[in-house]
Amino acid sequence: MSSEQLNYYQLGESIHRRFQAQPTAAAALELLYQKGLAAGHVIAVASGYRSYQQQLKIWQEKVEGRRPVLDNDENPLAIKDLSSTELLFAILRWSAIPGFSRHHWGSDFDIYDYSTLPTEDYQVQLTVAESDDQGIFGRLHLWLDQIITQDCSQDFFRPFANDRGGVAPERWHISHAATARSFEQALTFEQFKLEISQSSLPLKPELLKNLSEIFERFILP
């Protein structure tokens, strides 16, 4: 983690949940939130900073079949029919390796539009269906397409905007470039290899067998 301290923040009114982030990223997100309000959008954070333990829980639950593992079309897979290597790459499509999630940095946010929730108790899933042009959050993301590509004042970008054969496209995932830059530069293959070698992660043997491919497809920004 950088020299800045992670703090708790909240956008707008008390209806919004608190999230953790680096101060520079949170300040930029607040500006984006205010700009969104002016355009008729209420940006809300589904996920900001995520600890190693939180990411490990997601990873373990997917390996053990207690959380769905999805195919490219977001349909649940029957993991009992998959080899360990197939399971590994299926998980990597939608979930980062603990220790290597951008959410560990405090610079990245999963966002949605609170104003377009269909019901008060609707559970946001962060799916392609929710976030495509015709989805319930489509209007927000069409607006963000213009903000992110034409207005660099907040320096936000979508690290998973396009499908490059690694992490599935996540239109809802935005990153504050100035905050994330130092973390991206520290991502070396040597560091990755060392941390996986010293870990006790589920599917560690498969991770070690496929280190180079995983680094190229799922770790590099």
C-alpha positions, 0 to 999 in steps of 0.5 A: 500500500502507498504512503496514503492511508485508507479511509472510509468515505460516503457519497452524497446522502446517508442512503449510500453505503460507506466504502474504503479508498485512498484519499486521492481516489475518493476525492476524484470519485466525489467530483465524478459523483457531483458531475453525475448528479448534474447529469441526472445520475446517482453514482453509488459504490458497490465495492471499493477497497477489498482486503486480502481476506475478503478476496480469499473468501470469494476465491475459496467459495468458488473453488469449493462450489459455495459460490457460482463459477460462471461461464463467458455468458454469466451462466453457472458452470457445473464445476464437478465436470471441470478439471482443476485447470479448467476450474482455475481459468473459469474462476479467473475470468470473473475473480482476481487471485487474492493479493492481485485484485485491483480492489486491494489498492483503494483506487478502484470502484465497482459502481452503479446508478442508485436512481435506477434501482427497480426496487428499494430492496433490489440486490445489485449483482454487477452483471453485464445484463445490468450494465449494458446499454439496455440494462437498468444501469445502461444510462449511467454507463452510456454517460460514463462512456463520454466522460471517460473518453472525452473528459480526463479531469478526473482521470478515471478509466475502465481497466476491463473495458475490452475483452482481451482473453483474460478478465471478462469485460466489467463496465462497472469497474472504474479505476483512478489512474493517478492512484493506481499507477504506482501499483501497476508499475510494481506488478512484476512477474518476479513478485507474482511468482514469489507471492504465489510460491509462498502462498497456501491458496486453493489451486496453488499447483495449477497456479504454479503450472500456468504462471506465465500465461496467468500473468500475461492474461489476468495480472498485467493491466 
